[in-house]
C-alpha cells in the first residue's frame, strides 16, 4: 500500500481562514462561552487539523455509545476512544439544540465556534469499564472522567484561533505538513512511533528494526497533558534531539510532536494512536509492550491482541508488534525475547523506578541501556527538581 489515505477517506480541515475567521472571532464575543479542559483543547485542535479524521466535532450521543460499546462510529468505521465535551448540569440547562456557542481555553481565550447538535448524559460508569477496563479512580483516565461534568454536548466545530503554544514550534507539524514532507522525501512506507517517555536503547532498537523495512521513520512524541510523574515534554524533547543529532540517519527520520493528551487507555488507545498516525500519513505503526498503559491495568500484550478485533486492512495502517527488548551480554547486541535464546540473567534491563533512582543520584545508567547523551540530559533535569 502506498501513501496512506486519511481515515474515512479525506483529511478533515475545520480551520477558518480570512473573512470567515474574522467573522467567527467577532461572533464569538456575543455567544455563550464554554470552557474546555486541557484535554478538550488538545482534542479540539486535533480535530481542526485533521489528526482525528473523520471527526469534525465532539461526538453526539449515537457515536459516543457506538464507540464505547463496539469501537466503531455509527457508520461502521473503526474508532476506539470517545472524543467528548463535558459540561455541568447548570450549563446544560442553559443551552438549546442548534444554538451556537464559543469554545474557550482555560484562560478564557475563545478558540472555536460549535453548533450544539446533541445534549446527553455522560455514562461515566459504562465508559470507565468499557474503555479503561476498570472503574478504579486510581486510574488517571477514570479519574479524569469523574472530574468533568455529568452532561456531554456534541456538534461540529469551526476553529478560528489555534491554541497558543510557546514550545516545540518547529516540530508542530500538522497532518497536511507531515504528508507533504513524506512525499517530498519520496517515502511510500512510513512507520510512526508514539512515545511519552525518553527513548532508551530498547526503543531505539525497535525503531531501527522497523526502519529496516520501510522508507522512513517519524518519531512522534505526545506533548499534550500527561500525568504528574511523567518526565516533562520539554526534557524529553531535548533527549530526542540528542539522539537524532548523533544516532539517527537524517534523511530517513523525522521528529515531530503529537499534540494529544494521554488517556492511559492501554489497548484502546493503541488503536487511537494508530488511526491518528494514519491521518499524519504513516502506513505502519509500532506497538510495543503495554502500549499507553499505566500501573497493572492491562496485560503486557493486550495492545497487540486488540488489533485482531478488526478485519484485515480495515484500520488502513499496518501495526508492527515488538516484544520486550534489551541488551544481551551473550549475544553482545540488542535483542528481544523473539530473537535471543539466553537466560534473562544475561540481559541488561532496568525498571523505570530503578532508572529514575540512578538518574536522581547522578549515576549514568549502563551504555547498553541508555545513550550517554540522553542520560546526561535526564541527570541534569532531575538535579534541578
N, C-alpha and C positions, 0 to 999 in steps of 0.2 A: 504494500500500500504506500502510495507516495503522498506527501503533504496531507496532513490530517485535516479533515473537514470539521468545522466547529460543531459542537453537539447540537443536534436539532437542525443542522444544515446551513445556518448562516450566523455570522458573528453579530451579536446584538450591539447596538450603539444607542444609548439613551442620554447622550450628552447634547445639550442645546448649544447652539453657536449663534454668533451675530445678533441680528434683531430679536430672534426668538429668545435668546439668552437674556437680553436687556429687558424684554417684556416680562419674562418669568421672574426676574430679580425684583422688578417693581411690584408685580402682582403678589409676590411672597410677603411683602411688607403688610399687605392688607389681610392676609389669611391667618387662620389659627395655626399656631406653631406646635409641632410635636418634637420633643427632644429625644434623640436616639442615644443608645448606649454605644460604647466604642466598637463593639462587635457589629451593631447595626450600621454604624457609619462605614465600617470595612465592607460589609455586605452591599451597602448602597453603592459604594464606589466600584466594587467588582461587577455589580450588575450593569452599571452605566458603561463600563469599558468593554463589556462582553466576556469577562472572565467566567461569568456564571451563565453563559448562553445555554439554553434558550430563555432563561428567566428575564422578564422585562420589569419585574417589580416584586414586592413582597408577596408571599403566597396567599391565595384565597383559600377558603375552608376546604374545598374538594381536593385541591392539590396537596394541601397540608396533610389531610388524613390519608390520602393515597400514598404519599411519600413515607409517612410514619408506618403505615401498615404493609406496603408492598414494595418499597424502594423504587417506585415509578411515579411519574407525573400522571395526571388523568388521561393524557394522550398516549400512555404506554411507554414513553421514553424513560430509560433508567435515570433515576435521581435518588441519592441516598440520604440527604440531610434536609430537614426543614429550614427554609430561609424566611424568617418571620419577623414581624414588627409588633412588639408587645406594648400595651398601654394600660393605664389604670382604669378602673370601672368608671370613675368620675369623668375622665377624658372620653371614654366610650359613650357615656350618656349624652355628651355634648355634641357628638358627631352624627351626621346623617349620611346615608348612602349617596354616592355620586358627588359628595362635597369635595372640594379641592383643599388640600392642606399643605403647609410648608414643613419640610423636614429639616431639623436643625441639629448641629453637633452639641456636645456638652457645654460649649462656651456660648451657645445661643446664636451662632452663625448659621443663617439659612443656607442650605445646600441644594435642595431639590423641591420640586412640586410632586404631589401624589394625589391621584383621584381615588377616594375611598370606594372600593368596589365591594368590600365584604367586611363585616364586623362579626367576630365569632369567638367562642370560649377557647382559651388556651388549655388543652388537655395535658397538663403537666405530668400527671401520673403515667399516662399511656406513653407519652413521648420519652420520659425517662427510661422506662422499661424496654421499649422497642428500640430506641435509637442508641441509648447509652448502656443498655443491658443491666441496669442497676437502678434502684430508687434511692441509693445512699447519697445523702447530701454532702458526704465527704468527697464525692467525685466532682471535680471542678465544673464539668459540663452540666451536671444535675444541679449543682449549687447555683449556677448562673440562672437556670430555668426558674428556680424558685425565688430568685431575687427580682425578676422582672414581672411586669403586670399580668393580670389574670385574663386579659382580653387581647385578641390579635386582630390587626387590621391588614387587609390585603389590597393591592392595586398597583397599577403601573407607575413607574417613577420617571421623572424628567429632571436630570441633573443640570444645574446652571453654575454651580460653584464646586470645584473639586475640593475635597478635604485638604487642609493645609498641611504639607509635610515639610519639615526642615531638614530631614535626613535622607541619605542614600539617593539623592536626586538623580544621579547619573544611572542608577540601577533600576529606577522605577519605570520599567518598560511595559506598556500596555500590550494586550494580545496582538493588536494590529502591528505594533512595532517589532515584537519578537518574531512574528510570522515573516515580516519583511526582512529582518536580519537573516533568518534561516534561508530564505530564498536567495538573498544576495550572496550568501556563502555557498549556495548550491547544495545545502543539506536536504536530503529527501527523508532520511530517517533520523529522528532526533529523540534522545532519551531525556526525560525530566527527572530531577532528583529533589524531593521535598525534604527539608530539614528544619528543626528548631533548636539544634544543638551545634556546638563546634564540630568540625569534621576531623575525626581522628583517622588513623591509618586504615581501620576496618572499613570506614565509609569510602575512603579514597580508593581502596581496593575494589569495592563494589562498583563505584562509578567508572573506574577504568576498565573493569571487566566488561561492563555494559558498552563502553565506548569502543571496545574491540569489534563490536558487531554492528554499530550504527555509524552515521556520519558525524554526528555532533552531540555534545552533552550540554544541557542547561542546568546548572546548579541553581535552584530556585528557593532560597530560604524564606520562611514565613516571617514577616516582620510586624504583623498585627499583634493584638493583645495575647500574651501568654501568661501562665501562672507565675506568681511572685518569685518562686525559687528557680525558674529557668534563667539561663545566662542571658543578659540583656542583648538585644539585637545589635546594638552598636558595637559591642565587644565581639560578638560572633562575626560581624561583617569584616572586622579587621583580620580575624583569623582566616576567613575565606580569601581575602585579598592576598594575604601572605602565601597561602597555598597556590593560588592562581599565578602569583608572581614567580614562584620557584619550582613548582612541580607539575603544572598542567600545560598541555600544548595550547598555545594562544589561538591558533587557527581552528581548533576543534572544540573549544569550550566557550560558554557564555555564562557570566554571573549576572543574575537579575533578581529582583525581590518580588515576593508574593505578598500582596497587601492584606491577606486574610487574617482573621483572628483564629486562634486554636480553639477547637471544641473538645478535644481529647475523646472523640467518639470511636477510637480504635478502627475496627474493620469498616464501619460505615464511612468513616472519614477518609479511609484509604481510597474508596470508590470516588468520593467527592474530590479528593486531591487529584486523582487520575483524570476525571472528566474536566476539571478546571485546566489541567496542563494540556489536555487535548485542545481546549479553546486557545491556549497560547501557541499552538502549532506543533506540540510534541506528538510523535507517533508511538512512542514507547514510554513506559513509566516504571521506575524502580520501586519495588515494595520489599522492604527488609523485614526484620523481626519486629513484632509488636509495633507496627506502624501506627502512629498517632495515639498510642496507648498511654495509660497513666496507671500507677500502682499495679495491682494484680487483677484488674477488672477483666482483662482479655487474655486468651491463650496466646502463646508466642506466635503461632502462625494463623490465627483466626483471620487476619487481614489478607492472607493468601487464599484461604478457603472461600471467602465471601465472593471472590471473582467467579467461582463455579456456579453461583446462583444466577448468572446471566448467560445467555446463548453466545456461542462463538461470534465474534465480530460485532455484537450488539453495543458494546461500550465504545467501539471505534478507536480504541487505543490498546496497545499490547502491553500487558503487565510483565515485568521481568522480576521473578521471585528470587530472593537471595536468602541463604541460610546464615547462621551465625558465623562471622568471620573473625580472624585473629592472626597473629604471627605464630608460626610453629617453629620451634628450635630445631626439631629433627628435619623438617622439610627445608629449613633455612629460608622460608619465604612466607608471604601472606597466604592464607588458605582458608577453607571453610569446612564445615562438617561434611560437605558433599565431596570434597577433594582430598582431605587429609586423613590418613589411616591411623594416626598416632593418638596415644592417650592424652587426655586433657592436661595432664601434668606437664606436657611439653609445650603447652600453649601459653602465650603471654596475653592474659586477659585481666582486666581490672574493672571492678564495678564502678558505676558513676560516683557512688559515695566515696570510694577509696581514692579515685582520681581527684575529686574536689578537695579531699583532705590533704593529699600530696601538694596540690597547687597552692592551697591556703598556706601551707608550711614552706612554700618557696622551693619545693622539691620537683625537679623536672621528671615527668614520667619517662620510662624507657623509650628509646627511639623506635622500638618495634611497635609501640603503642601510639605515640603521637609525634608529629614532626616538631623539632625543637623550636621553630619559629612560632608555631601555634601555642606550644606550652608557655613560651616567654610572654606572649600577649595575655594569656589567661592568668599567669602568676602575677603580672603587673596589675591586672584588673582586680584580682582578688585581694591584693595587698592594699588596694585603695578602699576596700569595702569597710 
